Amino acid sequence: MGELMVATAAREIREGEVVFVGMRLPLIAFVVAKKTHAPSAVGLFENGVIRATPAPELIYTMADPPNILGATQCLDMLGVMSLLQSGRVHLGFLGAAEVDRFGNLNSTEVRGPKGITRLPGSGGACDIASLAQRFVVLLEHSKQRLPERVSYITSPGNGDGPGWRKHVGLPRGGPAAVITTKSVLRFGKDGEAYLASVHPGIEVEDVLSNTGWNLRVSDSVVSTVEPSVAELKAIREYDKDGFWTR
C-alpha cells in the first residue's frame, strides 16, 4: 500500500512546481515525480534546504548529509518559509494525527477514552496549510484518524465550510486531497471532503464504515490508478529496502 500511496502523491506534483516535500512517503513521492513527469519541480525542506534534484540516496530526516550534498541552496527556516508568505509555493505535503471533513488538521492533542494525548504540534505545517497554494495530506484510514471534527485545529483546512478561509484572512490555498491507506478524498466547492477513488481491493463500504462522518461519494468514483512500471522502478531504486514504503 505504501507504493500506491507514494505514486498517488507523486501525481499531485505538477511540472515546474515548488513543493514543500515533508517527511516519510512524500520524500519518495518527490523523487518519483522528478523521475517520471515533473523533472523541473523544486523541493523545499523546512530546515532550509532547497533541491532541484533528489538527494542522491535515501534520506531518513531532512537534515541527513545526502540531502545537503548537491542542494541548490542551504538556507535557514525563515528563508524557505518566506517563499510561502510570498505565494511562491504551489504544493505542500503534510501528515497529521487527525483530518476532518473540512480538511482541518490536528497534530497537537488527541482526546480519547484514556484522556488527552499530547503530540508534537505544528512545526511548519500551519504555515504550509495557511499559505501554500494547496496542500495534500497522507495518513492511515480509520474513524479515529478521520473524525467529523478534529479535537484541535493545528493547521487550517476549510474551517467550517465555504468562504471560511477568506473570512479569516487566509490569502489562498486549502486542502486538495487526502491520500489514505484505503482511498483518495478530494474537496468540493463547499469545502467538504468527498470520496474520489478507492484503492484496488478496497470496497466503498469499507471506506465509509471507517470514516467518522457520513462521507459523500462522488458520482464518478473510480479505482485509484496503480503505480506504473516507471513509478515502481523509481520507488524501488530509491527505497531499496522498503524502509518508507513497506
ZIWO-V542044 format. One record per residue. N is the residue number from 1. RES is the residue in one letter. SS is DSSP state (~ for helix, > for strand, _ for the rest). PSI is psi in radians with two decimals (NA if undefined). D_FIRST is the distance of its C-alpha to the first C-alpha in whole Angstrom. Layout:
n res ss psi d_first
N RES SS PSI D_FIRST
N RES SS PSI D_FIRST
//
This chain:
n res ss psi d_first
1 M _ -0.53 0
2 G ~ -0.73 4
3 E ~ -0.68 5
4 L ~ -0.75 5
5 M ~ -0.69 6
6 V ~ -0.83 9
7 A ~ -0.70 10
8 T ~ -0.74 11
9 A ~ -0.71 12
10 A ~ -0.63 14
11 R _ -0.29 16
12 E _ -0.30 17
13 I _ 2.18 19
14 R _ 2.73 23
15 E _ 2.32 25
16 G _ 0.01 27
17 E _ 2.70 26
18 V > 2.16 26
19 V > 2.23 23
20 F > 1.99 23
21 V _ -0.79 20
22 G _ -2.85 19
23 M _ 3.01 17
24 R _ -2.22 14
25 L ~ -0.65 11
26 P ~ -0.46 14
27 L ~ -0.76 16
28 I ~ -0.63 14
29 A ~ -0.69 14
30 F ~ -0.74 17
31 V ~ -0.80 18
32 V ~ -0.79 16
33 A ~ -0.75 18
34 K ~ -0.62 21
35 K ~ -0.13 20
36 T ~ -1.23 20
37 H _ -0.14 21
38 A _ 1.10 23
39 P _ -0.36 25
40 S _ 0.10 27
41 A _ 2.60 25
42 V > 2.31 26
43 G > 2.33 24
44 L > 2.54 26
45 F _ 2.51 25
46 E _ -0.41 27
47 N _ 0.05 29
48 G _ -0.08 31
49 V > 2.37 29
50 I > 2.25 29
51 R > 2.32 27
52 A _ -0.18 28
53 T _ 2.66 26
54 P _ 2.70 23
55 A _ 2.49 24
56 P _ -0.32 24
57 E _ 2.94 22
58 L _ 2.37 19
59 I _ 2.64 20
60 Y _ -0.47 19
61 T _ 2.79 22
62 M _ -0.25 23
63 A _ 0.09 27
64 D _ 2.50 26
65 P ~ -0.69 28
66 P ~ -0.40 26
67 N ~ -0.34 26
68 I ~ -0.69 29
69 L _ 2.14 30
70 G _ 0.13 31
71 A _ 2.59 30
72 T _ -0.77 32
73 Q > 2.61 33
74 C > 1.69 33
75 L _ -2.83 35
76 D _ 3.12 34
77 M ~ -0.72 32
78 L ~ -0.63 35
79 G ~ -0.77 35
80 V ~ -0.59 31
81 M ~ -0.50 32
82 S ~ -0.44 35
83 L ~ -0.55 33
84 L ~ -0.83 31
85 Q ~ -0.56 35
86 S _ 0.05 36
87 G _ 0.33 33
88 R _ -0.02 32
89 V _ 2.11 28
90 H _ -0.72 26
91 L > 2.45 23
92 G > 2.42 21
93 F > 2.36 18
94 L > 2.70 18
95 G _ 2.92 17
96 A _ 2.79 18
97 A _ -0.63 19
98 E > 2.54 20
99 V > 2.31 20
100 D _ -3.03 22
101 R _ -0.37 23
102 F _ 0.23 25
103 G _ 0.32 22
104 N _ 2.52 24
105 L > 2.48 22
106 N > 2.08 24
107 S _ 0.48 23
108 T _ -0.88 27
109 E > 2.51 27
110 V > 2.31 26
111 R > 2.05 28
112 G > -2.98 27
113 P _ -0.39 29
114 K _ 0.25 30
115 G > -2.68 31
116 I > 2.27 30
117 T > 2.09 28
118 R > 2.47 28
119 L _ 2.99 26
120 P _ -0.47 26
121 G _ -2.76 27
122 S _ -0.78 26
123 G _ -2.27 27
124 G _ 0.09 27
125 A ~ -0.67 24
126 C ~ -0.71 27
127 D ~ -0.78 29
128 I ~ -0.82 26
129 A ~ -0.56 25
130 S ~ -0.58 29
131 L ~ -0.29 30
132 A _ 2.78 27
133 Q _ -0.41 28
134 R _ 2.80 24
135 F > 2.74 21
136 V > 2.39 17
137 V > 2.46 16
138 L > 2.31 12
139 L > 2.94 12
140 E _ 2.52 11
141 H _ 1.94 12
142 S _ 2.82 15
143 K _ -0.60 19
144 Q _ -0.61 20
145 R _ -0.32 17
146 L _ 1.21 18
147 P > 2.87 22
148 E _ -0.72 25
149 R _ 2.31 26
150 V _ 2.68 25
151 S _ -0.51 27
152 Y _ 2.26 28
153 I _ 1.79 28
154 T _ -0.77 27
155 S > 2.24 26
156 P _ 2.41 27
157 G _ -1.98 26
158 N _ 0.36 28
159 G _ -2.00 30
160 D _ 0.27 31
161 G _ -2.87 31
162 P _ 2.43 33
163 G _ -0.11 35
164 W ~ -0.78 34
165 R ~ -0.78 33
166 K ~ -0.70 36
167 H ~ -0.66 38
168 V _ 0.03 37
169 G _ 0.25 38
170 L _ 2.19 34
171 P _ -0.29 35
172 R _ 3.10 32
173 G _ -2.81 28
174 G _ 3.06 26
175 P > 2.37 22
176 A > -0.63 21
177 A > 2.69 17
178 V > 2.01 15
179 I > 2.01 11
180 T > -3.12 9
181 T _ -0.08 7
182 K _ -0.41 9
183 S > 3.14 11
184 V > 2.17 13
185 L > 2.48 16
186 R > -3.12 19
187 F > 2.34 23
188 G _ 3.14 26
189 K _ -0.37 29
190 D _ 0.06 30
191 G _ -0.04 27
192 E _ 2.55 25
193 A > 2.60 22
194 Y > 2.77 21
195 L > 2.02 18
196 A > -0.66 17
197 S > 2.67 14
198 V > 2.50 12
199 H _ 2.65 9
200 P _ 2.34 10
201 G _ -0.10 11
202 I _ 2.38 11
203 E _ 2.62 15
204 V ~ -0.73 17
205 E ~ -0.57 19
206 D ~ -0.74 16
207 V ~ -0.84 15
208 L ~ -0.70 19
209 S ~ -0.26 19
210 N _ 0.36 17
211 T _ 2.45 18
212 G > 0.16 22
213 W _ 3.06 24
214 N _ 1.45 25
215 L _ 2.25 22
216 R > 2.57 23
217 V > 2.24 22
218 S > 2.52 22
219 D > -0.36 25
220 S > 0.60 23
221 V > 2.43 19
222 V > 3.07 17
223 S > 2.33 14
224 T _ 2.32 11
225 V _ 2.21 12
226 E _ 2.75 10
227 P _ 2.42 10
228 S _ 3.00 14
229 V ~ -0.75 16
230 A ~ -0.69 17
231 E ~ -0.77 14
232 L ~ -0.70 12
233 K ~ -0.79 16
234 A ~ -0.72 16
235 I ~ -0.87 13
236 R ~ -0.47 14
237 E ~ -0.55 17
238 Y ~ -0.84 17
239 D _ 1.22 14
240 K _ -0.64 16
241 D _ 0.11 15
242 G _ 0.54 11
243 F _ -0.78 13
244 W _ -0.43 11
245 T _ -0.07 8
246 R _ NA 7
//
